[in-house]
Amino acid sequence: MNQQNWVWAAIPITAILAGVLTTWIRARHGYPLDSRHGRRRGSSEAPKEMDDLKAAVAARDATIAKLEERVRVLERIATDRSAALRDEIERLRT
């Protein structure tokens, strides 16, 4: 019976190590850390951060759309004949 007493010590040690490892993995990969009552730590900041992130993504998407349009114009100018190119440039100047 005394030979199996190590099991009773290994169970809580394993549970503690599993909790520490889980927290480390979640923190490393950017997942929110939960408190014991199921509420996120710093959850009052989460909506503001999400709004900021959504605004940044919208600004990035608008910039990408502008750049795509400019690339389309440049591709069209580069592939047109020289007479059509000259006419296009003159049209854009006015």
KOLVODREN-402020 format. One record per residue: x, y, z of N, C-alpha, C, O in turn; residue in three letters. Coordinates in steps of 0.02 Angstrom, whole numbers, padded with zeros to 5 digits, always signed. Atoms other than C-alpha are relative to their C-alpha. Layout:
XYZXYZXYZXYZALA;...
This chain:
+00041-00060+00000+00000+00000+00000+00043+00062+00000+00025+00112-00031MET;-00044-00058-00003+00143+00120+00037+00035+00013-00066+00058+00068-00078ASN;-00035-00008+00064+00216+00092-00135-00042+00042-00049-00013+00069-00096GLN;+00042-00038+00046+00069+00179-00220-00017+00070+00027-00060+00103-00002GLN;+00013-00067-00027+00070+00339-00115+00024+00054-00048+00000+00111-00045ASN;-00025-00050+00047+00166+00428-00254-00055+00022-00049-00053+00077-00076TRP;+00054-00017+00046+00007+00422-00360-00040+00058+00027-00061+00102-00010VAL;+00039-00053-00030-00084+00534-00237+00037+00067-00002+00006+00119+00000TRP;-00039-00062+00007+00056+00662-00251+00005+00020-00074+00008+00079-00089ALA;-00008-00015+00072+00070+00648-00441-00063+00030-00030-00058+00070-00077ALA;+00062-00026+00028-00113+00687-00474-00005+00076+00006-00017+00108-00045ILE;+00006-00073-00003-00116+00866-00406+00058+00036-00036+00048+00089-00065PRO;-00056-00031+00036+00057+00903-00477-00014+00000-00075+00001+00050-00108ILE;+00017+00004+00071-00002+00846-00649-00054+00051-00017-00051+00084-00069THR;+00053-00048+00012-00159+00952-00635+00027+00072-00001+00006+00112-00043ALA;-00029-00067-00002-00059+01107-00588+00042+00013-00063+00036+00066-00094ILE;-00041-00008+00061+00064+01079-00731-00044+00007-00062-00027+00046-00107LEU;+00045-00006+00058-00080+01055-00854-00032+00069-00003-00039+00097-00057ALA;+00028-00067-00002-00159+01219-00798+00050+00053-00022+00033+00098-00060GLY;-00052-00047+00020+00005+01313-00816+00015-00006-00074+00022+00045-00108VAL;-00014+00010+00071+00038+01237-00987-00057+00027-00043-00044+00058-00095LEU;+00058-00025+00038-00139+01278-01048+00000+00076-00002-00012+00106-00054THR;-00003-00073-00003-00123+01458-00990+00056+00027-00043+00047+00077-00078THR;-00057-00022+00040+00047+01476-01072-00016-00005-00075-00001+00042-00113TRP;+00017+00009+00071-00016+01407-01239-00051+00052-00021-00045+00082-00075ILE;+00051-00050+00017-00170+01521-01236+00030+00069-00005+00014+00106-00051ARG;-00031-00066+00001-00065+01674-01196+00046+00007-00061+00048+00059-00092ALA;-00047-00003+00055+00065+01632-01328-00036+00010-00067-00011+00045-00111ARG;+00037-00004+00063-00066+01615-01466-00052+00056-00001-00090+00061-00049HIS;+00043-00059+00000-00163+01771-01415-00072-00013+00020-00115+00031+00010GLY;+00068+00012-00023-00318+01689-01344-00012+00037+00066+00035+00046+00104TYR;+00012-00034-00064-00405+01780-01201+00007-00048+00058-00009-00107+00053PRO;-00008+00040-00060-00365+01718-01028-00063+00008+00042-00083+00064+00058LEU;+00062-00001-00037-00522+01672-00931+00014-00003+00075+00061-00036+00097ASP;-00005+00006-00072-00547+01697-00746-00037-00063+00022-00063-00099-00019SER;+00033+00061-00025-00618+01561-00636-00076+00002-00008-00108-00051-00010ARG;+00073-00005+00005-00795+01628-00654-00024+00007-00071-00082+00023-00082HIS;+00021-00001+00069-00797+01623-00843+00001+00068-00033-00015+00075-00092GLY;-00004-00067+00030-00774+01810-00867+00071+00013-00023+00119-00006+00010ARG;-00066-00014+00026-00631+01869-00973+00033+00056+00040-00001+00103+00061ARG;-00037-00054-00031-00498+01974-00893+00005+00058-00049+00022+00048-00107ARG;-00003-00057+00043-00506+02148-00962-00054+00001-00053-00045+00029-00107GLY;+00052+00007+00050-00669+02111-01051-00032+00068-00017-00063+00074-00070SER;+00028-00065+00015-00723+02294-01040+00038+00034-00057+00011+00078-00091SER;-00041-00027+00054-00582+02335-01162-00013-00034-00067+00002-00006-00119GLU;+00008+00040+00061-00631+02202-01289-00043+00035-00053-00023+00035-00111ALA;+00040-00032+00053-00772+02298-01378+00037+00059-00033+00032+00068-00093PRO;-00037-00056+00027-00662+02452-01399+00055-00025-00047+00066+00003-00101LYS;-00052+00028+00042-00520+02348-01467-00029-00028-00065+00002-00021-00118GLU;+00031+00027+00060-00638+02261-01588-00021+00056-00047-00014+00049-00108MET;+00019-00056+00043-00705+02428-01650+00061+00030-00034+00058+00047-00093ASP;-00062-00026+00029-00527+02491-01676+00025-00046-00055+00047-00023-00108ASP;-00022+00048+00049-00483+02332-01768-00043+00002-00063-00018-00001-00119LEU;+00045-00004+00057-00637+02342-01879+00013+00063-00041+00010+00062-00102LYS;-00014-00063+00035-00597+02524-01921+00065-00006-00039+00070+00019-00095ALA;-00064+00008+00035-00417+02478-01965-00008-00045-00061+00022-00032-00113ALA;+00011+00045+00057-00476+02336-02077-00038+00036-00055-00023+00026-00114VAL;+00037-00037+00050-00601+02449-02164+00045+00051-00036+00039+00059-00097ALA;-00046-00047+00031-00466+02580-02194+00048-00037-00047+00064-00012-00101ALA;-00045+00039+00042-00350+02446-02262-00035-00023-00064-00006-00021-00118ARG;+00038+00022+00059-00485+02379-02378-00011+00058-00049-00008+00048-00109ASP;+00009-00058+00044-00519+02555-02444+00064+00016-00037+00063+00032-00097ALA;-00065-00013+00032-00334+02581-02478+00015-00051-00054+00039-00034-00108THR;-00011+00053+00049-00322+02414-02567-00044+00011-00062-00020+00001-00118ILE;+00044-00012+00057-00473+02457-02676+00026+00056-00044+00024+00052-00105ALA;-00028-00056+00039-00394+02623-02727+00061-00023-00039+00069-00006-00098LYS;-00061+00024+00034-00229+02538-02768-00017-00048-00057+00016-00046-00109LEU;+00020+00046+00055-00316+02402-02870-00024+00039-00060-00009+00022-00117GLU;+00024-00041+00056-00403+02535-02974+00058+00034-00036+00058+00037-00098GLU;-00058-00031+00031-00239+02625-03004+00040-00050-00041+00064-00033-00095ARG;-00037+00051+00037-00155+02463-03057-00037-00017-00064-00006-00027-00116VAL;+00039+00014+00061-00298+02428-03179+00011+00053-00053+00020+00037-00112ARG;-00012-00055+00047-00275+02600-03258+00070-00005-00029+00079+00002-00090VAL;-00069+00006+00024-00086+02576-03269+00008-00059-00047+00044-00054-00097LEU;-00004+00057+00045-00106+02404-03347-00032+00015-00067-00005-00004-00119GLU;+00033-00017+00062-00227+02471-03475+00043+00048-00041+00048+00041-00102ARG;-00044-00048+00035-00110+02616-03517+00060-00036-00030+00080-00021-00086ILE;-00061+00034+00023+00040+02500-03532-00014-00047-00058+00031-00059-00099ALA;+00014+00048+00053-00048+02379-03649-00034+00031-00060-00041-00002-00112THR;+00031-00033+00057-00135+02506-03762+00051+00020-00052+00111+00024-00039ASP;-00043-00025+00053-00065+02563-03928+00020+00071+00017-00011+00103+00059ARG;-00026-00067-00016+00033+02726-03927-00051+00055-00015-00056+00102+00024SER;+00050-00051+00016-00105+02828-04012-00056+00000+00052-00077+00053+00075ALA;+00051+00004-00052-00234+02765-03889+00027+00024+00066-00009+00055+00106ALA;-00032-00022-00062-00112+02798-03748+00001+00076+00002-00015+00105+00054LEU;-00004-00073+00002-00088+02978-03803-00070+00029+00012-00077+00078+00049ARG;+00068-00025-00009-00276+03003-03813-00024-00008+00073-00057+00035+00100ASP;+00019+00014-00070-00301+02926-03641+00033+00051+00048+00001+00077+00093GLU;-00036-00048-00042-00168+03038-03563-00032+00069-00007-00041+00105+00042ILE;+00032-00064+00011-00248+03191-03642-00068+00004+00033-00087+00055+00061GLU;+00065+00002-00032-00418+03138-03580+00006+00006+00076-00035+00039+00108ARG;-00010-00003-00073-00351+03116-03403+00023+00069+00023+00009+00089+00079LEU;-00023-00068-00018-00271+03289-03405-00057+00049+00006-00054+00096+00046ARG;+00055-00048-00001-00435+03375-03436-00053-00019+00049-00103+00017+00056THR;
